[in-house]
Amino acid sequence: MPGEPSSSADAVRARQLRRMKVTATGLFVVAAVVFVAARSTTDGEAGQGWLGYVRAGAEAAMVGALADWFAVTALFRHPLRLPIPHTAIIKKRKDDIGRSLGEFVEGNFLTRELITERLDGVGVGRRVGAWLATPAHAERAAAAIGDAAGGVLEVLDDRDVQEAVGSAVERRLAATDVAPLLAKAVDVAVEGGHHQRLLDAAMRGVAGFLTDNRRVLRDRLDRESPWWVPESIDDRVFDKIFTAVQSFLADVTADPRHEVRRSVDERVAALAHRLRDDPALIAKCDEIKRELIAHHEVQAWIHSLWGEVKGSMLAAAGDPQSELRRRLADGIGRAGARLADDAELQAKIDGWIERLVVHVVDNYKSEVADLISSTVERWDADETSRRIELQVGRDLQFIRINGTVVGGLAGIAIHAIGSVL
């Protein structure tokens, strides 16, 4: 509400202004009381002797106090609420003052020369580096970046981002040649001997499968064998075959130079070669890839990526103990330490900042002036006058005090000169 302090600072200024007004007015009252007392007291001839000096001084002090009260009050409002011309100057000239203030700031503060001169001695790069090198400051910067990232993620439209991310992933998968990747994977497996370990696992798996299903296999042989073959012969045949297969599997597993292993090596190498050079196999891989991408479960996974990524990023950005925040703080600290010690990097940072600030000043200083003037134009005239009075009114009350004192001294001096003449 107009007339009420808008902050604790304004409340303090209002109290100080009231005290100074009481002081200035009190001096006027003192001068008036002295004048009345001197006027009603006789001391020889009227106006003679020391009483004449007192009366003249008090009279001139009142005149000075009233004149300066009028001058100070006329800046902010109509004295005694009388519409005297050239009073309430700030209320009437508010818009002109705003334009003048904007032009003053533009012409005297937002200049290339002043900005460059000021930045040359600041050492922004060095100061920023020293600030960021402090662990507590690095954590604060990481927290600020995390909060900013979280805010950006929150305001994004999930549907649009999800569609964009899903489309990008799908296009990337569709553009990826699967066959060369598979060939590279086969090469890596061969170089590390992984295919042989896979073969060992397969041999052990088959051996275990045969052992676990020995009875099932024997029953199948019994059903397949002619009715006239004795069961004892079937048993011997089955045991012979079963033992031979198990021994073969054990031999392959135990002998790293077994013929089967060499055959596997050749076939795996041939597969890698075909994946690179066989058009039919390459086309088949691409066809399988397209079928997989088009599968509804794969599509659901692709379009769920953004939700998972967003949730993970929000959780990491908001958790001071998360790996993201710790790594970010460590990275900022290291960057700050390097910047604090590297004069060449400091010079680069200072140059970038100077060019950026100068560019902003050269291209947008008129917008700053317009912002000031348009902001002042939107202010309420009474409120503007009140706020300006809160800022400078206390000092202006000294004008009233000085006017009272100087007026009194001037009255005494004039009276003395008159008496001499």
Residue, then its C-alpha position, 0 to 999 in steps of 0.5 A: m500500500p502506498g505510504e507504508p514501508s515496503s521493507s525493513a530498510d524502508a521502515v528504518r529510513a522512514r523512522q530516520l526521516r521522521r526524526m530529521k523532520v522533527t529536528a528541523t521543525g523543532l529548530f523553527v519552533v525554537a526560532a519562533v519562540v525566541f522571536v516572540a519572546a524578544r518581540s514582547t520584551t523591551d530593552g531600551e529603545a525598540g531594536q536596540g541593544w543585544l535584544g535587537y540582535v536576538r530578535a533579528g537573528a530569530e526573525a531571519a532564522m524563521v524566514g530561512a527555515l520556512a523558505d527551505w521547508f518550502a523548497v524541500t517540500a515542493l520537490f515531493r508534494h504541494p506545500l500545505r496541499l496548495p496547487i502552487p506552480h512548480t511544486a510537487i516536481i517529482k510527481k509531475r516530472k516522474d516520466d521525464i526523470g525516468r527518461s533522464l535517468g535511463e539516458f544518464v545510465e546509458g551515456n555514463f555507465l554503459t560505455r565500451e571504454l568504461i566497461t573495458e577499463r573496469l574489467d581489465g583490473v578485475g581478473v575475473g578468470r583468476r577469481v572464478g578459478a580460486w572460488l571454484a577450487t574451494p571444495a565447498h564452492a565447487e559443491r555449491a556450483a554442482a548443486a546449482i547446476g543440478d538444480a538447474a538441470g532438474g528444473v529444465l527436466e521438469v518443465l520439458d514436455d515428456r510426450d514431445v521429448q519421449e517421441a523425439v528420443g524414441s525416434a532418434v534411437e529408432r533411426r540410429l538402430a535402423a541405420t546401424d549395419v548389424a553384420p559388421l558389428l557381429a563380425k567384429a564381435v566374433d573377431v573379439a571372441v576369437e582373439g580372447g578365446h571366448h569361443q573355445r570357453l563357450l565350446d567347453a561349456a557346451m561340451r560339459g552341458v551336453a555331457g550333463f544332459l546325457t547323464d541326466n537323461r540316460r534312462v530316457l535315452r535307454d527307453r527310446l532305444d528300447r522302443e526303436s529296437p526290433w522286437w526280436v533283438p534281445e534286451s541284453i544286446d540293446d543294453r550292450v549297444f546302448d552302453k557302448i554308444f553312451t560311453a563313446v559319446q561321453s568319452f568323445l565329449a571328455d576328449v574334446t573338453a580336455d584337449p585344447r588341440h582337438e580336431v573339433r576345436r580346430s574345426v570350430d576355429e575354422r567355422v567361426a572364422a568363416l562366419a566372420h568372413r561371411l558377415r563382412d562379405d556375404p550379401a545374402l547373410i548381410a541382408k538376412c541380418d538386416e531383415i532380422k534387425r528390422e523385425l526386432i525393431a518393429h516388435h511391439e516389446v522393443q518399441a515399448w522399450i524404445h519409447s520408455l527410455w526417456g522416462e527412465v533417463k529422466g527419472s535417473m537424472l532427476a534422482a542424481a541431480g537432487d541427491p548430494q551423494s549421487e555419483l553424478r553430483r560427486r563427479l560434477a563437483d570434482g570436475i568443477g574443483r579441478a577446473g577451478a584449480r587449473l584456472a587459478d594457476d594457469a595465466e594463459l587460460q585466465a587471459k582467455i577467460d578474461g578476453w571471452i568475458e570482456r568481448l561478451v560484456v562489450h557486445v551486450v553493452d554495445n547492442y543492448k544498452s539502449e534497451v537498458a535505458d528503455l527498461i529504466s524509463s518504462t519502469v519508472e513510467r509504470w510507477d505510481a506518482d505518489e509512490t515514486s515521490r514517497r520512495i525517493e523521499l525515503q532515499v534522500g529526504r533525511d539528507l534534505q532535512f539538513i537543508r532546512i536545519n542549515g537554512t535556519v542556522v544560516g538565516g539566523l546568522a545572516g539576520i544578526a550580521i545584517h542587523a549589525i551592519g544596519s546598526v553600524l550604518 
